[in-house]
Amino acid sequence: MKIISSIDDLRDHLRGQLRTAFVPTMGNLHEGHLSLMRLARKHGDPVVASIFVNRLQFGPNDDFEKYPRTFQADVEKLEKEGVYILFAPTERDLYPEPQEFRVQPPDDLGNTMEGEFRPGFFNGVMTVVLKLLSCVQPRVAVFGKKDYQQLMIIRNMARQFALPTDIIAAETYRADDGLALSSRNGYLSDAERAEAPRLFQNLNQIAEEVRGGHLNITELEREAMANLTARGWKPDYISVRRRANLQPPTAGDLAQAEPLVVLAAAKLGATRLIDNLEI
Ligand code: PAF
């Protein structure tokens, strides 16, 4: 595997490649990331991964400085997956001058849920994703459904900018007890790790109720928030949305069995976990 940090070197190595499959990451790789590499490999060749902890998507009170950085271990994992190039730019490589041009997602997609609780987050994510896609120029790029809202906004961005890259969605990789794998799970104490699957359990409960015909969505959301709060969590949101546009479903949508997804974010101790489930 070639490890490349400069945009010019990356372009030299990828010149003429028409089927590149790309997986952007912020490193601290776990099985979930590796499953994205395997999916990428099914959709293209060569597979290019990136590791870049993107300052633009962290708020002033977020964990940018303490975000886990495990470069050497990540390299070994990517080598085993047969990744051809690891693009690992420094901040100076990717942002040689202040990144003043930004991608601002539309309010209805970008300022709700994650965007409401992490102002500026999607502006930072979309800006770096567009820049990484412009550096790698892949035929396909793979993103996990774990970050469902992020995936949806990236899809819309790719469509509206007519990017020549197909966005591929990868299923969320879960531990045996249902907890979605995330680099932030490493912050959990043993007791918190034992409690953490309850977030997904609550999403499953809502999904079962909705599938069983309980259509008072607001009540289901409120109950799940109360359940978690009673166990010491601090939920930001638990919200049932239309899959197509992440807007709250109308009575008509519910009557017509519009495909839905329930999304949640909640703090357990100092760790903020997010998850979602398609209904
Ligand atoms: O999902 C992530 O790991 C990041 O948001 C991404 C897409 C690599 C952009 O920094």
Residues whose N, C-alpha, C, O or C-beta is under 5 A from the ligand:
A	BS01	PAF	P24 T25 M26 F52 N54 V125 V128
